[in-house]
């Protein structure tokens, strides 16, 4: 996920303000976490994740 965040941030425009930068990062991570939450997981790993 870290690599995906890095790539997405590199492709985004430079923010005009700290608030805009914060919103960009929050929106990006929220989208990635939502995708991660819907991902399938191996049964053997469920005990580790839970």
GIUR-V823997 format. One record per helix or strand of 3 or more residues. SS is the DSSP state (helix for helix, strand for strand). FROM is the first residue (numbers start at 1). LEN is the number of residues. If there is no record, write none. Layout:
ss={SS	SS}
from={FROM	FROM}
len={LEN	LEN}
This chain:
ss={helix	helix	helix}
from={2	18	43}
len={10	20	7}
